[in-house]
Amino acid sequence: MHRISAVKQQLRLVCQKQRQLISFQQQQRLGSIISQRLIHLLGPHLPTNVASYVPLAGEVDITPLNTYILKQNGHLLLPRVTGVDMSMHQVTGLNQLVRHGKMWQPSSDTCRCDEVPLIIVPGVAFDKLRNRMGYGKGYYDRFLANNNHHRSFLVGVVQEDLLFASIPAEPHDRKVDMIVTETSIIGGKPWKS
């Protein structure tokens, strides 16, 4: 396990350097393309509760998708971190976000939601076997290990050049059901509500 963790950490550094090579305009373009692909795929079958994320620097900016979900459903679920735990909280507008370290998250007065059938998941890298590699702190691993989320449909989003043939995976790592990049869709059946 220790060797896998070391390899993952090296790959994280390589991916973060790769992300730094992309200009803000390119990130915006990639985010727009991936958001439109997700809207096309998921839009007709959008469940009431959809969990997404607010991008950190270098992550795919899916703000157009988040805005679409807000318009369609009237609310959106976004991650809130407290200590080592992460939970999803309902927001009715992006103005309900507050700064928490390097990230934006729902304010403390937002409502927690434990029933999440569809989760849009960020990652540092993914592979064509649908493995996800995060930042190494385990927030999503712990969140997804919760029994309420074992049947959630997981959609990973990443730029194409951070989609590898294979990345190291550990027993606790949960595969995503689908990966969407600006040029590829990897995975099984599309989401059906």
N, C-alpha and C positions, 0 to 999 in steps of 0.2 A: 504493500500500500504506500509506503514511504516513497518508493521509486516513482510510482504513478503520480503522487502529489508533486514531486520535484519536476517531472516532465510537464505536468499541467502548468506549473508556475513558469517554466521557461516559455511554454507556448503562449501563456497570457502576455508575457513581456513582448514577444514577437508580434502578437496581434495588436497590442496597444501602440506599438511603434507604427504598424501598418495603418491604424486608424488616424494617427497624427499626420500622415501624408495626404489625407483627404481634406480639401478645402471646405469651408463652411457652405459655399454654394453647391459643391458636389454632394455634401451631406444632405442639404435641403432637397436636391433633385432626387437622390436615392430614396429619401424618406417619402417624398411625394409619390414616386413610382410604386414603392412597396405598399404604401397606404392605399393607393388606388387598386392594386391587385387584391389586397385584403378586403376592401369594400366590395369588389366584384365577386369574390369567392364567398364571403360570409354574409353580405348584406341581405340577400333574400331569406336567410335562415337565422337572422340575428336573435339570440335569446334575450330575455329581459335583463339578465345579469351578465355583463361582459367585463372581465378584468383586463386591464391594459397596464401601461406604465408611462411614467414621465421620463423621457430619455436623459441619461447622464451624458456628459461630454463624450462624443465619439460614437454613441449608440445611434441606431437608426431612429430618426425623428419621425414618430408616427402621430404627431399632433393632428394632421388632417384626418386620420382614422379616429382618433379620440373625439374630435369635433363632430364627425359623422355619427358616432355612437351616441353622443350627447343629444344631437338633434333627433335621432330616431327613437331613443329610449327615454330621454329626459334625464338620464343619469348614467354614470360610468363608475366602475369600481377601479380604484387605484391603490397601490401598496403604501402602507404606513409601517415604518420600522420603529419599534420600541425595544431598546436593549438588543437582544439577539433574535427577537421574534419579529415576524412580518405578518400583517393581516391586511385584508382588502376592505377599503372603506368607500362608501357611496358618496359621490360628488354630483352636484347638479350643474356645476360650472367650474372652469379652471381657476376662477378667482377664489376658490375654497382651498387652494394649495398654499402651504407655508414652507419656508426654507428650513431644511434640517441637514446641517453639514453641507455636503456637496449636492444634495438632492432636494427636489420639491416633493412634498407629500401632502395628503389631505390633513386638514387641521384636526385638532383633538375633538372638536364638537361634531365631527361627521359620524355617520352611522356605520358600524362594522357589519359586514355581510359574509356569512360563512357558506352560503349556497352559490357556488360559482361554476356553472357548466362549461364556460369557455374562457380560457386564459391566454392572452397574448404575452409571450415570454421573451425578454431580451436575453442576450448572452454575449460573452466575449467572442466565442466561436461555436460553431456547430459542425457536425459531420453528416455525410450522406446516409449514415446509419441512424440518424435522428438523435444522436447524443448531443447534449448541451454542456458547454463549459462556461460557468459564471466567473465571478471575481474571486471566489475562494472563501467567502465568508459564510456560505451555506444558507442564506436567507430563503432562497427559493426551494432548496432541498428540504429544509425543515417545514416550510409552508406546504409543499406538495406531499410530504409524507403524512400529513394530517388525513385521517380517514375520510373526511368530507370531500377531499379533492382527488381521491384515487380514480374517480370516473370522469374527472374534468377533461375536456378536450384541450390539448396544449398546442398552441401555434407559435413556433419560434420564428423570430425575424432577425435577419442578419444580412449584411452586404455580401455579395457573391464571393469576393476574394477572401472572406473569412469562413467560408464553407469548405471544409476539408474532406478528403476521402475517409479519413478516420482520425479520431482524437482519443486520448486516454479516457476511459470511463471506469468508475468504481461501482460496487454493488448498490450503493445508496443513490446513485445518479438515475433519475427518471428520464426516459426518452420522451421527446415531444412527439405528437401525432403527425405534425406537418411542419415543414419549414418553408418560409416564403422569402425569396431574395428578389432583387430587381430583374433577374432573368430566369429563375428556376422556382419550381414548386416541387418539394420532396415530400413523400409520405403517402399514406393510404387515402382512405375515403375523405372527401370533403366534409366539413361540419354540417350536421343536420340537427336542427333543434327538435 
